[in-house]
């Protein structure tokens, strides 16, 4: 029946199993989900964004936010992620 109706299956290779590595730096959780600050500069939060462009390159965006009024303290962007240096 498959040859009469020209039905064929597509077989794809299985993806290799991924092994998760050890995190680069792990810090203790000092906020414990308490994101409320009573004064300015009491608690800051960072946010990293990885942007994958259509030409295959990556861009990194790092933002530091004050949790008291949610204002942006510093915003850095570039082609290299050098936040750990």
C-alpha positions as CSV (number, residue, x, y, z in Angstrom):
1,X,0.0,0.0,0.0
2,X,2.8,2.4,0.8
3,X,4.4,1.9,-2.7
4,X,1.0,2.3,-4.4
5,X,0.1,5.6,-2.7
6,X,3.7,6.8,-2.5
7,X,3.6,7.2,1.3
8,X,7.0,7.3,3.0
9,X,8.1,8.1,6.5
10,X,10.6,10.7,7.5
11,X,13.1,9.5,10.1
12,X,15.1,12.1,12.1
13,X,18.1,11.5,14.3
14,X,17.5,11.8,18.1
15,X,19.0,14.8,19.8
16,X,22.0,14.0,21.9
17,X,21.4,14.0,25.7
18,X,22.4,17.3,27.3
19,X,24.4,17.3,30.5
20,X,24.0,20.4,32.7
21,X,27.3,21.8,33.9
22,X,28.1,23.6,37.2
23,X,27.0,27.3,37.4
24,X,29.7,29.8,37.1
25,X,29.0,31.7,40.3
26,X,26.2,31.0,42.7
27,X,25.3,33.6,45.3
28,X,23.1,33.2,48.4
29,X,19.6,34.5,48.2
30,X,19.6,37.6,50.4
31,X,16.3,39.0,49.4
32,X,14.2,35.9,49.9
33,X,11.5,37.2,47.5
34,X,11.2,40.5,49.5
35,X,11.4,43.1,46.7
36,X,10.1,46.0,48.8
37,X,12.6,48.7,49.9
38,X,11.8,51.4,52.4
39,X,14.6,53.8,51.3
40,X,16.6,54.7,48.2
41,X,19.7,52.6,47.5
42,X,18.7,50.0,50.1
43,X,18.1,47.1,47.6
44,X,19.3,46.8,44.0
45,X,18.4,44.2,41.4
46,X,20.2,43.2,38.2
47,X,18.7,41.9,35.0
48,X,20.6,40.3,32.1
49,X,19.1,40.0,28.6
50,X,20.7,38.0,25.8
51,X,19.7,39.1,22.3
52,X,20.3,36.8,19.4
53,X,20.5,38.8,16.2
54,X,19.5,37.5,12.7
55,X,23.2,37.6,11.5
56,X,24.1,35.0,14.3
57,X,25.8,37.5,16.6
58,X,24.8,38.1,20.3
59,X,24.2,41.3,22.2
60,X,24.1,41.6,26.0
61,X,22.1,44.0,28.0
62,X,22.6,44.4,31.8
63,X,20.3,46.7,33.8
64,X,20.6,47.6,37.5
65,X,17.4,48.7,39.1
66,X,16.7,50.4,42.5
67,X,13.8,48.4,44.1
68,X,12.5,51.5,46.1
69,X,11.1,53.3,43.1
70,X,12.0,50.9,40.3
71,X,14.3,53.4,38.7
72,X,17.2,52.3,36.4
73,X,20.6,53.0,38.0
74,X,22.8,51.7,35.2
75,X,22.2,50.2,31.8
76,X,25.0,48.6,29.9
77,X,24.9,46.9,26.5
78,X,27.5,45.5,24.3
79,X,28.9,42.5,22.3
80,X,30.6,40.9,25.3
81,X,29.2,39.8,28.6
82,X,31.9,41.2,31.0
83,X,29.7,41.6,34.0
84,X,31.7,39.0,36.0
85,X,35.1,40.7,35.5
